[in-house]
Amino acid sequence: MLAETDVVIVGGGLAGLAAARRLHRAGVPWRLLEAGNRLGGRIATDAVDGYLLDRGFQVLNTAYPRLGALLDVDRLRLGHFTPGVLVRKGDALHRLVNPLREPTGGPRTALVGIGSPLDRLRFAALAAGCAALPPGRLLAAPETTTEAALRRAGLSDAIVEELLRPFLSGVFIDRELETSSRVFAMVLRSFARGRIGLPAEGMAALPRAVADPLPADLIELDTPVSQVAPGRVRTQAGDIGCRAVVVAVDPPAATTLLPDLPPVRMHSYTTYYHSTAEPPLAEPIMLVDGDRRELIANTVVVSQAAPTYAPAGRQLVATSVVGPTAPPEPAVRLELARLYGRSTADWTHLTTVSIPAALPAAPPPQGRLRKPVALGDGLFVAGDHRDSPSIQGALTSGWRAAGAVLAQLRAG
């Protein structure tokens, strides 16, 4: 049986939902098909014994422009992290903060033992420039890798290896810092201009909020798509005829449905969740390893930012490791004792979440971070592999894909 609509969206992650929002606003008939039993794609939260465990440590940046265009961020009731980072170096913890967000922390940041004073001035100038310049200027700068961009800015080995590599490896899931300098510039801009936080109901609250204005009867869960072709989408229940198809699934699934798409390399990482009675840090700030041990990318007491993530009387610690190999939990726990400077023997290991395809790799050349979304013959593609590898990239790509669909429908 052949059902009919104007547009079929395949995939209910952020990109697919953003496309649906734009099509719905334009009054174009659409249907969204999601293979799983929930919306959100790579963003999910499990509620377990009073804890909120996101499927991998993720955060929300309030500076993402597409975010504010699609929802009222205040309704997410964000719990915010300190705008900075703690670095473990030997027996000391060094605290570096964004002086634009926490002016009183500036003097202490200027005296920390990470890199030289000149390093910190140069990095502050780099961040301020990214925050002040319009995106077009940042995306017109010569493109290289993130590591090369840091060296080009005159930063020393000390600050790169003790602060920036461990911190950025968790952001890009890329220990080698091969990510495009243009992606780095846009991420640094968002960090400098926005606040980082977690929704009170977990990261899954974000796709729920994006989907909230959409009619539920146009969204079909548990509906895998086996084939797409011009004017047709095939499911187990039958074919759906349409004028356009938006494929908004993860890159591995997208290349299965659209074989002409080039393959996308994916980065992997693992998050370890621990519970403890007392917080190892009484501040919602990310802790990274400045001793170059290269096991843990970052660790943070997430319940200090969002108390709803843990039951009363308990604290939730999230620790992330970059790469395809997940070290055994006892080895991670031992490193956490060193990083926090206190015993972790009485911590409870809640779960380990491994994400083999967590984030698209974005090595140069990425150009202006806008890969084509219109593939011809009424086929379109969306996802953060078409823009920047981020929440902003996923939302923007879906919005762009819907715009391209509308342009085709109006022309045809």
PEJOWO-V398705 format. One record per backbone hydrogen bond with DSSP energy under -1.0 kcal/mol. NH is the residue of the N-H (numbers start at 1). CO is the residue of the C=O. Records with the same first field share a line. If there is no record, write none. Layout:
NH: CO + CO
This chain:
3: 239
5: 241
7: 29
8: 244
9: 31
10: 246
11: 33
17: 13
18: 14
19: 15
20: 16
21: 17
22: 18
23: 19
24: 20
25: 21
26: 22
27: 24
28: 23
31: 7
32: 218
33: 9
34: 220
40: 12
43: 40
46: 53
48: 51
51: 48
52: 309
53: 46
55: 44
56: 54
60: 197
62: 195
64: 61
68: 64
69: 65
71: 67
75: 72
76: 73
77: 74
79: 198
81: 196
82: 284
84: 82
85: 96
86: 286
87: 94
88: 288
89: 92
92: 89
94: 87
96: 85
98: 83
101: 98
102: 98
105: 102
106: 103
109: 105
110: 106
112: 109
120: 116
121: 117
122: 118
123: 119
124: 120
125: 121
126: 122
127: 123
128: 124
129: 125
130: 126
131: 127
132: 128
133: 129
137: 134
138: 134
139: 135
146: 179
147: 177
149: 145
150: 146
151: 147
152: 148
153: 149
154: 151
155: 150
160: 156
161: 157
162: 158
163: 159
164: 159
165: 160
167: 163
168: 164
169: 165
171: 167
172: 168
173: 169
177: 174
180: 362
181: 144
184: 180
185: 181
186: 182
187: 183
188: 184
189: 185
190: 186
191: 187
192: 188
193: 189
194: 190
197: 60
198: 79
200: 76
202: 199
205: 202
206: 203
208: 204
209: 205
210: 206
211: 207
212: 208
214: 211
218: 215
219: 216
220: 32
222: 36
223: 34
226: 234
227: 234
229: 232
232: 229
233: 240
234: 227
235: 238
238: 235
240: 233
241: 3
242: 231
243: 6
244: 6
245: 378
246: 8
247: 380
248: 10
254: 250
255: 251
257: 253
258: 254
261: 258
267: 359
269: 355
270: 321
271: 353
272: 319
273: 351
274: 317
275: 348
276: 315
285: 283
287: 299
288: 86
290: 88
297: 320
298: 320
299: 287
300: 318
302: 300
303: 316
304: 301
306: 302
309: 306
310: 307
314: 311
315: 276
317: 274
318: 300
319: 272
320: 298
321: 270
323: 268
332: 328
333: 329
334: 330
335: 331
336: 332
337: 333
338: 334
339: 335
340: 336
341: 337
342: 337
347: 344
348: 275
350: 273
351: 273
353: 271
355: 269
358: 267
359: 267
361: 265
369: 366
371: 386
375: 379
379: 376
380: 245
381: 373
382: 247
386: 383
390: 388
394: 390
395: 391
396: 392
397: 393
398: 394
399: 395
400: 396
401: 397
402: 398
403: 399
404: 400
405: 401
406: 402
407: 403
408: 404
409: 405
410: 406
411: 407
412: 408
